């Protein structure tokens, strides 16, 4: 069974508190991107899901750093430590 992580992430995380991301109206349709770039944060998760390594992802996106990727992954992982909201 395929889990729709994108829907869960949209609901569970407040990306506005992730220091390496920004959402700018008119840039990449307002998607969460790495600050000062047009690289969508979702691309990290999509490429990891497709089996790429962090090093391969960094090579794909000019200007993307390991530290930025690690910050986004750590941010997402930290959200798993919080209790789930009541439904």
DRENPADO-54209 format. One line per 2 residues: number of its first residue (from 1); their letters; for each residue x, y, z of C-alpha. Coordinates in steps of 0.1 Angstrom, whole numbers, plus 5000, padded with zeros to 4 digits. Example, Ala and Ser with C-alpha at 12.3 -4.5 7.8 and 13.67 -1.06 7.14 Angstrom:
! residues 2
1	AS	5123:4955:5078 ~ 5137:4989:5071 .
//
This chain:
! residues 87
1	XX	5000:5000:5000 ~ 5013:5034:4991 .
3	XX	5011:5061:5018 ~ 5003:5096:5006 .
5	XX	5031:5113:5027 ~ 5025:5146:5008 .
7	XX	4990:5150:5022 ~ 5001:5140:5057 .
9	XX	5031:5165:5056 ~ 5008:5193:5045 .
11	XX	4986:5187:5075 ~ 5011:5179:5101 .
13	XX	5040:5204:5096 ~ 5041:5242:5099 .
15	XX	5069:5247:5073 ~ 5070:5284:5081 .
17	XX	5090:5276:5112 ~ 5117:5257:5092 .
19	XX	5146:5281:5090 ~ 5159:5270:5055 .
21	XX	5125:5273:5037 ~ 5103:5301:5025 .
23	XX	5070:5304:5005 ~ 5069:5334:4982 .
25	XX	5037:5341:4964 ~ 5044:5340:4927 .
27	XX	5075:5319:4930 ~ 5070:5282:4922 .
29	XX	5033:5288:4928 ~ 5039:5296:4964 .
31	XX	5053:5262:4972 ~ 5078:5258:5001 .
33	XX	5112:5263:4986 ~ 5148:5265:4999 .
35	XX	5154:5302:5008 ~ 5166:5322:4979 .
37	XX	5160:5294:4954 ~ 5133:5278:4933 .
39	XX	5141:5243:4947 ~ 5109:5229:4962 .
41	XX	5113:5212:4996 ~ 5089:5184:4983 .
43	XX	5116:5175:4958 ~ 5138:5161:4986 .
45	XX	5111:5137:4998 ~ 5100:5128:4963 .
47	XX	5136:5119:4953 ~ 5143:5100:4985 .
49	XX	5111:5080:4979 ~ 5124:5073:4944 .
51	XX	5156:5058:4959 ~ 5181:5086:4954 .
53	XX	5207:5093:4981 ~ 5212:5127:4997 .
55	XX	5244:5131:4977 ~ 5226:5124:4944 .
57	XX	5199:5149:4953 ~ 5224:5176:4961 .
59	XX	5241:5170:4928 ~ 5208:5174:4910 .
61	XX	5201:5208:4924 ~ 5227:5235:4919 .
63	XX	5232:5255:4952 ~ 5215:5230:4974 .
65	XX	5237:5220:5004 ~ 5238:5190:5027 .
67	XX	5231:5212:5056 ~ 5198:5225:5040 .
69	XX	5187:5190:5033 ~ 5196:5178:5068 .
71	XX	5177:5207:5083 ~ 5145:5198:5063 .
73	XX	5148:5161:5072 ~ 5155:5169:5109 .
75	XX	5125:5193:5109 ~ 5102:5166:5095 .
77	XX	5116:5139:5118 ~ 5110:5162:5148 .
79	XX	5074:5164:5139 ~ 5071:5127:5145 .
81	XX	5081:5132:5181 ~ 5051:5154:5188 .
83	XX	5018:5138:5198 ~ 4993:5135:5169 .
85	XX	4964:5159:5170 ~ 4930:5145:5180 .
87	X	4908:5137:5151 .
//
